Amino acid sequence: MSETFPVSSGPAALLDPDPCSPRPRIAPPAPPHRFRSRIGVDLAGGFYPVPHRYRLYLSASCPLSLRVSITLDLLGLRDTVATTLVGLPDDTPEAYAALRGAYEATWHRYSGPVDAPALCDRWTGRVVSNHTPDILRDLAGHLSDDSGTGRPRLRPAALATDIDALRDLLDADITHAARQAGTAAEAECRDAALERLLTALGRLDRGLTAAPYALGEELTAADVDLWVALVQLDTEHRLRLDTDAADRVSRHGQLRAYVRRLHAHPAFHTTLPEALQDEVS
């Protein structure tokens, strides 16, 4: 989400890096802004996985929130996990106040940013987590029933490492590299970032010639990450590139066909209002 918004795009949002940095720099830890409790029933989990207990606060212009929203639809969790769209205080005053209240209930005299996505416990009024990877893992691992008809197993144990590795690749060599290619002050840095972006796109494009999904024959969480990254690339980052660079980015036919094919799935929406509409509480 825009850095000028009171609701930020989450604690994992990238800082503006040095122009030639090959990988994104992550905001250093600054407690108490990072909340990383988990849902689970083992020793590592502090919140029991009960239907209708949790509420997700999502930000309309945030790609992390879009990942969470698509995941909710794929897992069929709209009826069991409440969802609230939150934006500027003047635009969504009640939602913003409720989310701010959850942060303040979690940490006494909290004065930090109000991050979204945020998973909150409706029983205690507190934030469970504002760390998107953990939220996605807990939705798939503890709050979903993938035995339902047509529900994908988004995070099968055998692919968990590959899913995390692909997410890192997308963050560094697609999203971050595209941002550098369009905005770095030095031409040399823009050129290096563009080559890194094109190399990653070529690798992903070739992978889709052998299988219909990011990691093989079945749709997984990796496809949610890949699809959102490609949509963000096309609708945001590509617009900042010069004409030649934008054309080179657009030449990956397998990726273009993949985005169109998944967009035909009702879960793969490009905006949160498109997905939530009257469902937002």
Backbone as a ProteinNet text record, in pm:
[ID]
protein_1_A
[PRIMARY]
MSETFPVSSGPAALLDPDPCSPRPRIAPPAPPHRFRSRIGVDLAGGFYPVPHRYRLYLSASCPLSLRVSITLDLLGLRDTVATTLVGLPDDTPEAYAALRGAYEATWHRYSGPVDAPALCDRWTGRVVSNHTPDILRDLAGHLSDDSGTGRPRLRPAALATDIDALRDLLDADITHAARQAGTAAEAECRDAALERLLTALGRLDRGLTAAPYALGEELTAADVDLWVALVQLDTEHRLRLDTDAADRVSRHGQLRAYVRRLHAHPAFHTTLPEALQDEVS
[TERTIARY]
84.6	0	88.6	39.7	118	175.8	299	366.5	303.8	218.1	155	27.8	-18	-140.9	-114.7	-209	-194	-194.4	-261.4	-260.4	-151.3	-46.4	65.1	41.1	130.9	111.5	175.7	198	243.6	387.8	427.8	562.4	669.5	634	734.2	748.7	685.8	695.5	840.2	879.3	1017.7	1045	1161.4	1206.2	1267	1276.2	1347.3	1493.4	1546.6	1682.5	1785	1913.1	2016	1989.9	2007.5	1965.9	2024.8	2146.2	2210.7	2208.8	2138.5	2131.1	2066.2	2130.7	2074.8	1951.6	1929	1814.2	1747.3	1619.2	1551.3	1604	1600.9	1630.2	1499.4	1491.2	1369	1380.3	1270.4	1270	1322.4	1418.9	1472.3	1365.9	1381.3	1281.7	1267.9	1145.1	1119.9	998.6	1012.1	898.9	842.5	713	617.5	535.3	592.7	515.3	493.7	571	563.6	496	385.8	312.6	310.2	364.3	378.7	334.7	221.3	161.9	105.6	74.2	28.7	-98.7	-172.2	-286.8	-237.1	-279	-234.6	-275.3	-250	-287.6	-166.8	-45.9	73.4	135.8	258	322.9	354.3	365.7	399.7	278.2	160.4	39.7	-29.2	-61.9	-126.5	-273.9	-326.6	-466.8	-531.4	-639.4	-702.6	-777.9	-768.9	-834.7	-984.4	-1063.4	-1208.3	-1275.5	-1373.5	-1446.2	-1513	-1516.3	-1583	-1512.9	-1396.3	-1325.3	-1241.3	-1198.3	-1096.8	-1151.6	-1087.6	-1120.2	-991.8	-998.9	-887.6	-915.7	-821	-827	-736.5	-793.4	-721.3	-724.4	-618	-605.7	-625.8	-708.6	-753.5	-640	-538.9	-434.2	-306.8	-315.4	-197.6	-189.5	-81.1	-69.5	-65.1	-14.3	-15.8	-159.6	-242.9	-383.8	-453.1	-413.9	-473.2	-437.2	-314.9	-276.2	-365.4	-387.7	-470.1	-613.7	-666.6	-805	-826.5	-734.8	-745.4	-737.7	-649.1	-636	-765.6	-830.3	-959.3	-1059.4	-1065.7	-1161.7	-1126.5	-999.7	-958.5	-989.7	-975.3	-997.4	-1142.7	-1226.9	-1367	-1387.5	-1310.3	-1313.8	-1390.9	-1458.2	-1529.9	-1636.4	-1697.6	-1805.7	-1756.2	-1629	-1578.6	-1472.5	-1415.9	-1319.7	-1375.2	-1409.7	-1465.7	-1360	-1403.6	-1312.8	-1359.4	-1265.7	-1295.4	-1194.6	-1243.5	-1158.5	-1130.3	-1003.1	-964.5	-877.3	-901.8	-824.8	-793.3	-795.7	-771.2	-875.4	-837.7	-935.3	-1060.8	-1045	-1162.1	-1250.6	-1190.3	-1266.6	-1336	-1267.4	-1324.3	-1304.3	-1371.1	-1342.8	-1367.8	-1477.5	-1507.8	-1407	-1375.1	-1279.7	-1141.5	-1098.6	-967.5	-961.2	-1067.1	-1069.1	-1067	-1137.1	-1138.2	-1000.3	-932.4	-798.6	-699.8	-705.9	-621.1	-645.8	-773.3	-806	-746.8	-742.5	-683.2	-533.3	-465.9	-322.9	-301.4	-383.8	-368.1	-401.2	-495.2	-526.2	-414	-335.9	-227.2	-102.8	-77.9	42.3	1.9	27.5	-11.7	51.2	-29.6	13.5	81.2	26.9	81.3	74.3	185.1	189.6	250.6	262.3	324.9	226.6	269.8	183.3	73.4	-35.5	-147	-132.5	-72.5	-40.1	-156.3	-173.3	-264.6	-189.1	-207.6	-305.5	-275.7	-383.9	-373.2	-480.5	-438.9	-531.3	-558.4	-685	-720.6	-813.1	-800.8	-883.7	-1005.9	-1123.2	-1245.7	-1280.9	-1234.2	-1265.8	-1192.8	-1065.9	-986.5	-971.7	-1004.4	-987.6	-844.9	-755.9	-614.6	-568.1	-454.2	-390.2	-319.1	-347.9	-273.5	-143.6	-153.7	-35.3	-57	49.9	49.6	163	205.4	310.9	243.7	236.7	156.2	193.9	320.7	351.7	293.9	300.3	242.5	90.2	28.1	-117.6	-157.5	-86.6	-118.9	-97.5	10	34.9	-75.7	-120	-221.7	-358.9	-390.6	-515.9	-519.1	-409.3	-404.7	-387	-313.3	-279.1	-371.5	-441.3	-519.5	-665.4	-699.6	-836.9	-913.8	-848	-914.2	-935.5	-1030.6	-1056.5	-1040.5	-917.8	-891.8	-949	-1024.9	-1093.5	-1223.3	-1264	-1386.3	-1374.4	-1485.1	-1487	-1425.6	-1325.8	-1265.3	-1172.1	-1146	-1056.5	-912.2	-824.5	-684.5	-609.6	-506.4	-412.4	-305.8	-320.8	-235.4	-92.1	-75.5	59.6	89.4	98.1	133.5	274.3	294.3	422.9	539.9	519.3	628.7	674.5	589.3	622.2	644.7	639.7	647.9	777.4	889.9	1017.7	1019.7	967.1	964.1	872	760.9	669.1	738.3	809.7	879.5	992.3	1062.2	1171.5	1119.4	1006.9	949.6	903.1	846.1	802.8	921.5	1033.9	1153.6	1200.6	1197.6	1237.5	1148.1	1018.8	925	947.3	966.6	987.2	1115.5	1222.2	1352.4	1369.6	1338.9	1375.3	1260.7	1140.1	1028.7	986.9	927.1	873.4	981.6	1084.6	1189.6	1270.9	1305.9	1383.9	1305.1	1175.1	1092.9	1087.9	1079.2	1077.6	1209.3	1320.4	1450.9	1465.4	1419.5	1434.3	1360.7	1257.6	1180.8	1215.4	1281.3	1298.5	1440.8	1535.2	1672.6	1730.6	1808.5	1860.5	1966.6	2049.6	2159.3	2115.3	2150	2114.2	2173.3	2294.3	2357.8	2277.4	2225.5	2145.2	2011.9	1949.2	1824.2	1845.6	1955.9	1983.6	2007.7	2083	2110.5	1983	1895.7	1769.4	1680.4	1678.8	1596.3	1643.9	1773.6	1824.6	1789	1795	1756.7	1608.8	1527.2	1383.9	1357.3	1421.5	1398.2	1446.9	1557.2	1607.2	1506.3	1448.9	1349.3	1222.7	1177.6	1058	1079.9	1198.5	1228.1	1227.1	1283	1283.7	1141.2	1059.4	921.1	841.8	865.8	795.6	828.1	954.6	994.1	933.4	923.3	865.1	720.6	649.1	507.9	486.1	592.8	578.3	568	615.3	617.3	504.1	442	336	239.2	114.4	15.7	25.9	94.4	101.4	247	266	400.1	492.1	436.6	520.2	476.2	405.8	369.4	227.2	164.5	32.6	-82.8	-54.9	-161.1	-143.8	-254.3	-252.8	-213.6	-118.6	-72.3	-61.3	-15.1	6.1	106.2	195.8	292.3	222.7	109.5	36.1	-29.5	-74.2	-128.5	-19.2	98.8	209.6	251.2	265	309.5	207.4	80.9	-22.4	-30.7	-29.4	-35.8	87.6	205.5	327.4	321.8	267.4	258.3	154.8	43.8	-57.2	-1.1	70.2	130.8	235.8	312.6	412	345.6	235.4	170.3	95.6	32.2	-54.1	16.9	133.8	202.7	345.8	429.8	573.3	606	539.8	571	543.4	450.1	414.9	527.4	621.1	732.8	855.3	848.6	961.5	955.1	1071.3	1067.4	1004.8	976.3	898.8	966.4	1097	1168.6	1167.2	1191.9	1193.9	1056.2	952.2	816.1	781.6	827.8	803	874.6	996.6	1071.5	1005.6	954	885.3	759.5	694.5	566.4	579.7	700.4	719.9	707.9	664.2	663.1	522.6	504.1	371.1	311	393.2	340.3	288.6	359.8	315.8	187.3	176.7	54.2	-66	-46.1	-155.3	-191.9	-93.1	-113.9	-198.5	-166.5	-243.2	-388	-409.5	-545.8	-621.1	-553.6	-620.8	-662.6	-574.6	-611	-714.1	-711.8	-810.6	-951.5	-963.4	-1094.7	-1148.4	-1060.8	-1102.8	-1166.7	-1281.9	-1349.7	-1269.9	-1172.6	-1094.9	-990	-947.3	-834.6	-885.9	-912.5	-962	-846.5	-854.8	-744.2	-754.5	-872.7	-887.8	-970.8	-948.7	-1025.9	-1172.9	-1207.4	-1349.7	-1422.3	-1352.7	-1411	-1444.6	-1362	-1383.8	-1484.7	-1478	-1554	-1693.2	-1703.3	-1830.6	-1913.7	-2031.9	-2120.3	-2080.1	-1976	-1934.7	-1854.2	-1797.6	-1712.8	-1798.2	-1753.2	-1828.5	-1761.5
-118.3	0	123.9	230.9	352.7	388.8	434.2	463.9	582.3	660.4	774.5	735.1	610.2	565.5	527.9	555.7	513.2	361.8	292.3	146.3	99.4	38.9	-2.2	-140.4	-182.2	-309.2	-424.9	-409.4	-522.3	-507.5	-578.3	-565.2	-617.6	-695.3	-745.2	-654.8	-536.8	-446.7	-405.3	-391.2	-359.9	-211.7	-182.9	-45.2	-6.8	123.8	168.1	129.2	47.3	-4.3	85.2	54.6	114.4	74.5	165.5	137.5	10.5	-23.8	-139.8	-262.6	-256.7	-373.7	-489.3	-608.4	-719.6	-780.8	-760	-819	-713.3	-730	-629.5	-626	-508.7	-496.6	-496	-574.8	-583.5	-489.3	-428.3	-338.7	-411.4	-353.9	-420.8	-433.6	-534	-553	-427.6	-390.9	-273.2	-299.2	-388.2	-418	-291.1	-281.1	-391.5	-394.8	-354.5	-345.8	-481.3	-581.4	-712.5	-810.5	-866.1	-963.2	-1094.7	-1198.8	-1326.2	-1444	-1430.1	-1547.5	-1637.4	-1760.2	-1855.9	-1924.9	-1973.7	-2060.4	-2203.1	-2284	-2422.9	-2492.2	-2621.9	-2702	-2766.4	-2735.7	-2793.6	-2689.7	-2717.7	-2628.8	-2492.5	-2486.9	-2361.9	-2274.4	-2327.9	-2252.8	-2200.4	-2070.3	-2012.9	-1984.3	-1999.1	-1969.2	-2091.4	-2136.5	-2260.7	-2236.2	-2329.3	-2312.8	-2342	-2237.6	-2251	-2167	-2221.4	-2140.9	-2020.2	-1911.7	-1787.3	-1713.2	-1760	-1691.7	-1574.3	-1578.9	-1485.4	-1387.4	-1272.3	-1169.5	-1124.2	-1110.4	-1059.8	-916.6	-829.1	-692.5	-684.4	-642.1	-637.8	-496.8	-462.7	-330.8	-341	-253.7	-268.4	-262.8	-182.5	-165.1	-241.4	-338.1	-410.3	-549	-582.7	-716.5	-828.6	-800	-902.4	-935.2	-832.2	-854.3	-931.7	-904.1	-977.3	-1125	-1156.3	-1297	-1364.5	-1294.6	-1351.3	-1370.7	-1271.6	-1278.9	-1394.6	-1412.8	-1524.6	-1657.1	-1663.8	-1786.5	-1819.1	-1719.1	-1741.7	-1805.5	-1753.6	-1806.9	-1948.9	-1974.4	-2107.9	-2212.4	-2173.9	-2267.1	-2269.4	-2183.9	-2181.4	-2131.3	-2029.6	-1982.2	-1851.6	-1804.1	-1677.2	-1680.4	-1798	-1807.3	-1831.4	-1867.5	-1901.1	-1804.6	-1722.9	-1620.1	-1485.2	-1399.3	-1268.6	-1182.9	-1094.6	-1010.1	-865.3	-776.7	-633.9	-561	-478.2	-396.6	-265.2	-233.7	-114.7	-25.7	104.4	200.7	322.8	438.9	563.5	583.6	643.2	665	738.2	835	908.9	825.1	725.6	643.2	526.8	466.8	352.6	375.7	475.1	512.5	400.7	326.6	221.4	106.8	67.6	-41.5	-2.2	119.6	163.7	170.5	221.4	230.6	92.2	-3.3	-139.1	-203.1	-183.1	-240.4	-172.4	-42.3	28.9	-20.4	-44.4	-95.9	-233.2	-317.5	-450.7	-439.9	-348.5	-328.7	-277.8	-185.2	-129.9	-232.8	-324.2	-430.4	-533	-543.5	-642.1	-591.1	-460.4	-400.6	-271	-264.7	-148.4	-21	81.1	210.6	197.7	113.9	93.4	222.9	260	384.1	363	237.1	207.1	210	166.2	165.2	60.9	85.9	-8.1	-89.6	-208.1	-289.5	-376.4	-390.6	-487.4	-555.8	-686.2	-774	-795.1	-815.6	-849.3	-951.5	-1058.4	-1161.1	-1134.5	-1114.9	-1078.4	-1182.2	-1195.6	-1287.7	-1212.4	-1251.8	-1181.3	-1206	-1314.3	-1344.3	-1249.6	-1221.8	-1136.8	-995	-973.4	-842	-807.6	-907.2	-881.8	-926.5	-871.9	-914.7	-1047.6	-1145.2	-1271.1	-1254.7	-1204.9	-1192.4	-1085.6	-1012.2	-925.3	-964.1	-1089.7	-1143.6	-1231.7	-1183.5	-1248.2	-1394.2	-1431	-1573.9	-1664.3	-1620.3	-1701.3	-1707.4	-1596.1	-1595.6	-1695.5	-1694	-1785.2	-1931	-1956.9	-2094.6	-2142	-2054.6	-2095.8	-2111.5	-2028.3	-2047.5	-2183.8	-2218.8	-2345.4	-2465	-2445.6	-2559.9	-2587.6	-2484.1	-2502.4	-2461.1	-2376.7	-2329.3	-2384.1	-2459.3	-2511	-2660.4	-2706.8	-2850.1	-2884.7	-2925.6	-2949.3	-3081.3	-3149.1	-3270.4	-3237.2	-3109.4	-3068.3	-3081.3	-3096.2	-3113.9	-2994.1	-3021.6	-2916.7	-2823.8	-2844.5	-2756.3	-2801.1	-2712.2	-2752.2	-2763.2	-2844.9	-2848.1	-2743.9	-2625.8	-2515.1	-2528.8	-2599.4	-2610.8	-2755.5	-2845.6	-2983.6	-2989.3	-3077.4	-3082.8	-3104.2	-3184	-3215.6	-3094.7	-2992.6	-2875.5	-2749.8	-2760.1	-2641	-2563.2	-2632.2	-2563.9	-2495.1	-2561.9	-2503	-2381.1	-2385.8	-2272.1	-2151.1	-2171.9	-2061.1	-2008.1	-2097.6	-2055	-1971.9	-2012.8	-1936.5	-1799.5	-1793.2	-1664.1	-1570	-1620.7	-1538.1	-1490.2	-1579.6	-1542.6	-1432.2	-1446.3	-1346.1	-1211.2	-1210.6	-1084.9	-1015.5	-1093.6	-1034.7	-1006.1	-1104.5	-1095.4	-1057.9	-1048	-995.8	-859.8	-857.6	-732.8	-629.6	-669	-572.9	-533	-630	-598.5	-507.8	-532.3	-447.1	-304.8	-291.6	-157.2	-85.4	-155.2	-95.3	-59.5	-149.1	-125.3	-0.9	36.8	153	280.2	269	389	417.3	324.7	349.9	471.4	550.3	675.1	649.5	548.3	520.7	424.1	456.8	371.8	231.3	223.5	93	5.6	66.1	-8.7	-51.3	37.4	1	-114.5	-111.5	-218	-351.3	-349	-472.2	-530.5	-442.7	-489.2	-547.8	-484.1	-535.3	-674	-694	-826.4	-930.7	-893	-987.5	-1021.2	-922.3	-944	-1034.4	-1007.5	-1087	-1230.6	-1247.6	-1383.4	-1462.7	-1399.9	-1468.2	-1497.8	-1401.9	-1424	-1536.7	-1540.6	-1648.3	-1784.6	-1792.2	-1919.2	-1964.4	-1872.3	-1906.3	-1942.5	-1871	-1897.4	-2037.9	-2074.8	-2208.9	-2316.9	-2289.2	-2388.4	-2419.1	-2319.5	-2339.6	-2411.2	-2434.6	-2516.6	-2664.2	-2701.6	-2842.4	-2880.6	-2783.3	-2812.1	-2694.7	-2718.8	-2610.3	-2512.7	-2553.4	-2467.8	-2444.5	-2353	-2307.6	-2420.7	-2517.5	-2625.6	-2763.9	-2768.6	-2900.2	-2908.8	-3021.5	-3051.4	-3000.4	-2956.3	-2914.1	-2767.7	-2699.2	-2560.8	-2556.3	-2470.1	-2456.7	-2308.9	-2283.9	-2146	-2073.4	-2148.3	-2085.6	-2015.8	-2068.8	-2005.9	-1876.3	-1870.8	-1745.4	-1639.5	-1674.8	-1580.4	-1536.9	-1632.7	-1601.9	-1515.4	-1551	-1477.8	-1332.8	-1312.3	-1176	-1096.9	-1157.8	-1088.5	-1048.3	-1134.6	-1103	-994.5	-998.4	-893.7	-759	-757.8	-633.9	-583.7	-675.6	-637.7	-569.5	-625.6	-574.3	-443.8	-431.6	-315.6	-201.2	-226.6	-122.4	-102	-202.9	-183.3	-165.2	-237.6	-227.6	-87.3	-17.3	116.5	217.2	183.4	273.5	245.2	140.9	105.3	183.8	199	261	164	211.6	134.6	3.1	6.9	-114.9	-216.7	-171.5	-262.8	-322.4	-240.3	-290.9	-395.4	-374.5	-472.1	-604.2	-598.3	-720.3	-797	-724.4	-789.2	-860.8	-807.6	-861.5	-980	-1021.2	-1123.1	-1267.2	-1288.1	-1422.9	-1482	-1553.6	-1602.1	-1699.7	-1787.5	-1885.3	-1815.4	-1713.2	-1639.9	-1562.8	-1502.3	-1430.1	-1525	-1641.3	-1738.7	-1789.9	-1807.4	-1853.3	-1753.1	-1623.2	-1520.2	-1520.7	-1530.7	-1532.7	-1656.3	-1770	-1894.8	-1892.2	-1846	-1842.2	-1733.7	-1626.6	-1521.5	-1571.7	-1675.2	-1733.2	-1809.5	-1845	-1910.3	-1805	-1831.3	-1727.3	-1675.8	-1751.1	-1704.8	-1601.6	-1601.7	-1516.2	-1381.7	-1291.8	-1159.6	-1060.5	-954.3	-858.7	-748.1	-729.6	-628.6	-686.5	-632.3	-680.1	-640.4	-516.4	-485.8	-578.9	-617.8	-713	-843.9	-885.5	-1013.8	-1004.9	-896.5	-891.2	-835.1	-721.2	-655.9	-652.2	-711.7	-702.5	-793.9	-878.7	-970.9	-900.7	-784	-715	-667	-697	-654.9	-536
0	0	0	-47	-55	81.3	78.7	204.1	276.7	207.4	272.5	345.4	327.9	390.5	535.4	624	763.5	776.6	686.4	691.1	598	652	568.5	512.6	421.6	353.2	426.4	554.7	633.8	676.5	780.7	835.1	744.3	640.7	548.2	427	428	313.5	292.8	166.1	134.4	155	208.3	214.5	81.3	54.9	-62.9	-46.6	-135.6	-119.6	-187	-166.8	-248.7	-392.8	-488.1	-625.4	-683.9	-648.3	-709.9	-621	-509.7	-422.8	-496.2	-500.8	-577.6	-514.6	-387.3	-319.8	-233.4	-201.5	-120.6	21.5	78.6	220.9	296.3	400.8	479.1	598.5	631.3	745.6	868.7	940.6	1059.3	1166.9	1252.9	1359	1444.8	1472.6	1555.5	1642.6	1741.8	1829.8	1888.1	1913.7	1907.1	1778.7	1667.4	1544.4	1478.8	1518.2	1454.9	1548.7	1503.9	1585.7	1510.3	1572	1501	1585.8	1652.6	1715.8	1606	1642.3	1542.1	1588.2	1490.7	1517	1513	1610.7	1612.4	1739.6	1741.1	1857.3	1923.3	1873.7	1934.6	2026.7	2072.3	2167.2	2106.9	1972.2	1907.2	1880.5	1899.1	1866.1	1990.3	1989.3	2104.7	2087.4	1964.8	1936.2	1872.7	1933.9	1888.6	1757.5	1662.2	1532.2	1538.3	1561.2	1574.2	1464.7	1394.3	1295.2	1359.6	1287.5	1326.7	1440.9	1480.4	1588.8	1537	1411.3	1363	1259.8	1254.9	1156.1	1087.2	955.4	877.3	833.6	861	809.8	687.6	574.2	448.1	391.9	317.9	257.9	106.8	52.2	-86.7	-188.3	-166	-265.9	-232.4	-147.1	-99	-161.1	-232.7	-291.8	-188.8	-69.1	35.1	74.7	85.2	117.2	5	-118.4	-230.6	-223.4	-185.2	-166.6	-62.7	48.2	154.9	107	36	-10.4	-107.5	-201.2	-295.6	-220.7	-121.9	-42.6	30.1	86.7	152.6	56.8	-65.1	-162	-204.4	-228.4	-270	-163.5	-38.1	72.4	119.9	62.6	103.1	244.7	285.7	423.8	442.4	339.1	352.2	461.4	481.8	579.5	721.6	736.9	870	922.4	834.6	875.9	829.2	922.6	887.2	818.8	730.6	654.5	659.3	686.3	688	600.1	510.6	425.1	497	511.2	587.8	500.4	511.1	433.9	516.8	453.1	525.1	635	745.6	853.7	807.2	717.6	670.7	579.3	512.2	418.6	488.7	585.2	658.6	808.2	865.1	1004.8	1104.4	1088.1	1184.5	1174	1051.5	1032.4	1083	1051.5	1096.9	1249	1310.5	1457.1	1520.4	1459.3	1513.9	1504.7	1392.2	1377.1	1470.8	1479.9	1574.8	1716.9	1751.4	1883.9	1908.6	1804.1	1818.2	1846.1	1778.6	1805.5	1947.9	1990.1	2124.7	2232.5	2201.4	2297.2	2305.5	2200	2195.8	2265.3	2252.9	2313.2	2383.7	2513.3	2593.3	2536.9	2517.2	2466.1	2329.8	2248.7	2114.2	2034.6	1970	1892.4	1754.5	1713.5	1585.1	1470.1	1353.2	1235.2	1247.8	1177.9	1174.6	1046.5	1059.8	943.2	899.9	770.4	711.2	598	582.3	646.7	795.3	868.4	1009.9	1044.1	1108.9	1156.5	1304	1338.1	1475	1536.9	1667.8	1746	1796.5	1751.7	1790.5	1937	1996.9	2136.1	2231.5	2201.2	2289.9	2237.7	2109.4	2049.1	2014.7	2012.1	1989.5	1850.9	1809.5	1685.2	1710.1	1625.7	1629.1	1552.2	1430	1344.9	1239.3	1209	1091.8	997	1007.2	921.3	815.7	693.3	590.3	565.2	554.1	532.7	641.7	768.2	875.8	864.3	828.8	811.6	704.1	592	482.6	523.6	597.3	643	736.5	825.6	922.4	857.6	759.6	687.4	620.3	555.6	482	573.8	683.8	766.2	882.6	933.6	1056.1	1046.1	950.2	942.8	823.1	737.6	617.7	627.8	549.4	536.6	389.5	350	208.5	158.7	244.9	198.9	126.2	132.1	64.2	-85.9	-152.1	-296.7	-366.2	-447.4	-527.9	-455.2	-327.4	-254	-272.4	-317.2	-336.4	-204.8	-205.3	-92.7	-123.6	-66.2	-105.5	-55.3	55.3	110.6	150.2	53.2	86.3	143.8	239.9	310.8	216	113.3	21.3	-59.6	-70.9	-152	-69	62.5	147.6	123.9	114.5	91.8	-43.3	-145.9	-279.5	-284.1	-212.5	-207.7	-147	-36.2	28.1	-60.4	-130.2	-217.4	-334.5	-391.3	-501.3	-453.8	-334.5	-281	-266.5	-219	-207	-344.1	-442.2	-577.9	-633	-614.5	-665.5	-599.8	-468.7	-397.7	-443.8	-463.6	-495.8	-644	-729	-870	-962.8	-909.8	-989.3	-932.8	-815.7	-761.6	-735.2	-663.6	-629.2	-751.6	-834.1	-953.9	-1048.4	-1062.2	-1149.2	-1096.1	-964.2	-905.2	-934.2	-916.9	-945.4	-1092.7	-1179.5	-1322.7	-1368.3	-1296.4	-1335.6	-1262.4	-1146.1	-1063.2	-1018.7	-1037.5	-992.7	-1064.1	-991.4	-1048	-1154.2	-1136.3	-1228.7	-1338.5	-1462.3	-1575.9	-1561.2	-1509	-1490.3	-1394.7	-1291.1	-1194.4	-1255.4	-1332.1	-1399.1	-1495.1	-1568.6	-1665.5	-1595.2	-1484.8	-1411.1	-1353.4	-1300	-1244	-1352.3	-1469.6	-1579.6	-1622.3	-1630.4	-1668.8	-1564.9	-1438.1	-1332.9	-1343.2	-1372	-1390	-1509.8	-1623	-1743.3	-1725.5	-1654.7	-1628.1	-1547	-1443.9	-1360.6	-1440.4	-1520.7	-1602.1	-1702.2	-1762	-1856.6	-1790.1	-1671.9	-1597.9	-1566	-1519.6	-1486.5	-1611.3	-1720.2	-1845.5	-1896.3	-1890.6	-1935.4	-1847	-1717.9	-1627.9	-1660.6	-1710.9	-1742.8	-1875.5	-1950.2	-2070.7	-2036.5	-1917.4	-1879.1	-1785.6	-1721.3	-1623.7	-1619.9	-1584.3	-1586.6	-1470.4	-1363.1	-1244.9	-1204.1	-1112.3	-1078.4	-1033.9	-959.3	-905.9	-955.1	-1065.5	-1117.8	-1166.2	-1136.1	-1191.2	-1106.2	-982.5	-892.2	-852.5	-834.5	-789.5	-641.8	-608	-469.4	-433.4	-311.7	-267	-355.7	-418.9	-509.1	-625.1	-668.3	-777.8	-733.3	-610	-557.1	-557.8	-507.5	-503.2	-643.6	-734.4	-870	-942.3	-932.5	-1005.2	-956.6	-826.3	-773.7	-815.9	-811.6	-852.5	-999.4	-1084.9	-1227.3	-1254.6	-1182.7	-1198.6	-1153.5	-1041.7	-993.6	-1092.5	-1149.4	-1249.8	-1369	-1415.2	-1535.3	-1509.9	-1395.7	-1371.3	-1300.7	-1245.6	-1170.3	-1217.8	-1201.1	-1225.4	-1373.6	-1462.6	-1605.4	-1658.1	-1597.3	-1642.9	-1618	-1530.2	-1500.3	-1586.6	-1667.7	-1753.9	-1884.1	-1949.7	-2081.8	-2181.5	-2300.9	-2397.8	-2432.8	-2455.9	-2493.6	-2380	-2257.2	-2142.6	-2120	-2129.2	-2110.5	-2215.3	-2338	-2443.8	-2415.3	-2368.4	-2336.7	-2222.2	-2125.4	-2013.6	-2060.5	-2163.4	-2210	-2304.9	-2338.1	-2440.7	-2391.8	-2270.8	-2213.8	-2227.6	-2336.1	-2372.5	-2274	-2217.4	-2121.6	-1996.4	-1951.2	-1832.8	-1861.3	-1978.3	-2012.2	-2016.3	-2077.4	-2084.4	-1945.9	-1859.9	-1722.5	-1644.4	-1656.8	-1586.2	-1634.2	-1764.9	-1818	-1771.1	-1769.6	-1731.7	-1585.6	-1497.2	-1355.8	-1326.8	-1403.2	-1381.6	-1411	-1492.7	-1518.8	-1398.9	-1305.1	-1180.9	-1091.3	-1031.9	-952.7	-834.1	-785	-669.9	-707.7	-832.7	-872.5	-923.3	-829.2	-858	-850.2	-926.5	-932.4	-828.5	-769.3	-664.3	-551	-430.1	-315.9	-323.1	-361	-372.9	-470.7	-577.9	-672.9	-603.6	-510.3	-444.5	-331.3	-254.6	-131.4	-150.2	-217.9	-243.3	-115.9	-116.7	-0.8	114.2	90	195.5	302.4	269.3	365.7	481.9	603.9	722.2	786.6
[MASK]
+++++++++++++++++++++++++++++++++++++++++++++++++++++++++++++++++++++++++++++++++++++++++++++++++++++++++++++++++++++++++++++++++++++++++++++++++++++++++++++++++++++++++++++++++++++++++++++++++++++++++++++++++++++++++++++++++++++++++++++++++++++++++++++++++++++++++++++++++++++++++

